[in-house]
């Protein structure tokens, strides 16, 4: 089942924000709570790209990947105190949650 128009609009807006947001430099080397944010970012971006290309649809494997990434971000978030880093990670988590939803 494809995403709703409201869901697609929300993902589109978040995705546009994400594409122009610089990756927080400290998170290139810091792994809060053992979470490799660079890998999560790449994994989520790939899944979101497929979701958008497929009209709001994802296979079960990519949905699981997104849910795993969102859980990993949940572990990392309490250890991140920089406002820009938090904004970046919260947006990334929201993208994962929205695109994983049916």
MOGI-V736647 format. One record per run of one state. SS is the DSSP state (H for helix, E for strand, C for the rest). FROM is the first residue (numbers start at 0). TO is the last residue. If there is no record, write none. Layout:
ss=SS from=FROM to=TO
ss=SS from=FROM to=TO
This chain:
ss=C from=0 to=3
ss=H from=4 to=19
ss=C from=20 to=23
ss=H from=24 to=27
ss=C from=28 to=30
ss=H from=31 to=33
ss=C from=34 to=35
ss=H from=36 to=52
ss=C from=53 to=58
ss=H from=59 to=76
ss=C from=77 to=81
ss=H from=82 to=99
ss=C from=100 to=101
